Amino acid sequence: MFIATEKGMIMARILIIYGTTEGHTRKVAEYIANVVRREGHSVDIADSSLYKTPLDKSKVDAVIIGASVHQDKHQASVTHFVKDNQRALAQLPTAFLSVSLIAAEPDEEAQTEARQYISDFLLETAWQPQRSLSVAGALLYTKHDFLKRLLRRYINKRLGREADSLGDQEYTDWEELKRFATDFIKQVVEPRLAAHEAVL
Ligand SMILES: Cc1cc2nc3c(=O)[nH]c(=O)nc-3n(C[C@H](O)[C@H](O)[C@H](O)COP(=O)(O)O)c2cc1C
């Protein structure tokens, strides 16, 4: 259950679960956690590959889940978390962040593809979050040598740039993320807690 503070404000407990392969979605999740904390709420944040605790909806007021796309799929550990906790998630305010490189491309075709990643994931997991967002990720292609060739081909195809002239690139729109997190808290989580408190 949520906690009423001395000032009468309702402090929600937000759980943030993220899946990451290269580390960028962790950075996104930590950024969201800071935004939520600044709104006066408490946050637990965990990597989906390490988090095995069943979701207890009496101990959490809302859940934000982030995952990145690798070869057209989000992390299997995030898929498992959502499937394993389907009932609890359906009874809580929830939001989904899908981090991909295609979301960095402004054209409609790319944006449709980025949205399709979300639709496919939600269909597969039978989850209906109140909010979802395609987040432009990062290209940390210097991180793993064995990925360079694959990524060079990917970059050339998708962005039409000279891969050799690129270092690590970050495309995330942090202001958009802040708006997304703030709107979720203000428009979904807080009204629900206030309505719940009025009933008690
Ligand atoms: C091996 C590999 C495959 C990728 N496949 C896709 C893809 O199919 N579609 C896409 O939009 N982005 C793709 N990306 C880009 C990642 O989604 C992007 O780099 C993201 O920021 C990775 O987040 P992470 O660091 O949390 O794993 C791929 C990246 C790598 C390294």
The ligand as an SDF file (V2000), in Angstrom:
LIG
                    3D

 31 33  0  0  0  0  0  0  0  0999 V2000
   23.6460   -7.1050  -31.7730 C   0  0  0  0  0  0  0  0  0  0  0  0
   22.6710   -5.9760  -31.7900 C   0  0  0  0  0  0  0  0  0  0  0  0
   21.4480   -6.1380  -32.4240 C   0  0  0  0  0  0  0  0  0  0  0  0
   20.5270   -5.0710  -32.4630 C   0  0  0  0  0  0  0  0  0  0  0  0
   19.3360   -5.2680  -33.1060 N   0  0  0  0  0  0  0  0  0  0  0  0
   18.4710   -4.2210  -33.2060 C   0  0  0  0  0  0  0  0  0  0  0  0
   17.2450   -4.3760  -33.9100 C   0  0  0  0  0  0  0  0  0  0  0  0
   16.8850   -5.4480  -34.4060 O   0  0  0  0  0  0  0  0  0  0  0  0
   16.4450   -3.2860  -34.0290 N   0  0  0  0  0  0  0  0  0  0  0  0
   16.7710   -2.0780  -33.4800 C   0  0  0  0  0  0  0  0  0  0  0  0
   16.0070   -1.1290  -33.6340 O   0  0  0  0  0  0  0  0  0  0  0  0
   17.9060   -1.9100  -32.7550 N   0  0  0  0  0  0  0  0  0  0  0  0
   18.7610   -2.9530  -32.6300 C   0  0  0  0  0  0  0  0  0  0  0  0
   19.9300   -2.8060  -31.9190 N   0  0  0  0  0  0  0  0  0  0  0  0
   20.1920   -1.5390  -31.2340 C   0  0  0  0  0  0  0  0  0  0  0  0
   19.8910   -1.6220  -29.7220 C   0  0  0  0  0  0  0  0  0  0  0  0
   18.5160   -1.7540  -29.4700 O   0  0  0  0  0  0  0  0  0  0  0  0
   20.4340   -0.3410  -29.0650 C   0  0  0  0  0  0  0  0  0  0  0  0
   21.8390   -0.3390  -29.2170 O   0  0  0  0  0  0  0  0  0  0  0  0
   20.0590   -0.2130  -27.6000 C   0  0  0  0  0  0  0  0  0  0  0  0
   20.4800    1.0490  -27.1240 O   0  0  0  0  0  0  0  0  0  0  0  0
   20.6890   -1.3320  -26.7750 C   0  0  0  0  0  0  0  0  0  0  0  0
   20.2880   -1.1830  -25.4570 O   0  0  0  0  0  0  0  0  0  0  0  0
   21.0550   -1.9430  -24.2600 P   0  0  0  0  0  0  0  0  0  0  0  0
   22.4070   -1.3010  -24.1550 O   0  0  0  0  0  0  0  0  0  0  0  0
   20.2110   -1.6980  -23.0740 O   0  0  0  0  0  0  0  0  0  0  0  0
   21.1060   -3.3840  -24.6530 O   0  0  0  0  0  0  0  0  0  0  0  0
   20.8470   -3.8410  -31.8570 C   0  0  0  0  0  0  0  0  0  0  0  0
   22.0820   -3.6950  -31.1830 C   0  0  0  0  0  0  0  0  0  0  0  0
   22.9780   -4.7360  -31.1450 C   0  0  0  0  0  0  0  0  0  0  0  0
   24.2820   -4.5560  -30.4310 C   0  0  0  0  0  0  0  0  0  0  0  0
  1  2  1  0
  2  3  1  0
  2 30  2  0
  3  4  2  0
  4  5  1  0
  4 28  1  0
  5  6  2  0
  6  7  1  0
  6 13  1  0
  7  8  2  0
  7  9  1  0
  9 10  1  0
 10 11  2  0
 10 12  1  0
 12 13  2  0
 13 14  1  0
 14 15  1  0
 14 28  1  0
 15 16  1  0
 16 17  1  0
 16 18  1  0
 18 19  1  0
 18 20  1  0
 20 21  1  0
 20 22  1  0
 22 23  1  0
 23 24  1  0
 24 25  2  0
 24 26  1  0
 24 27  1  0
 28 29  2  0
 29 30  1  0
 30 31  1  0
M  END
$$$$
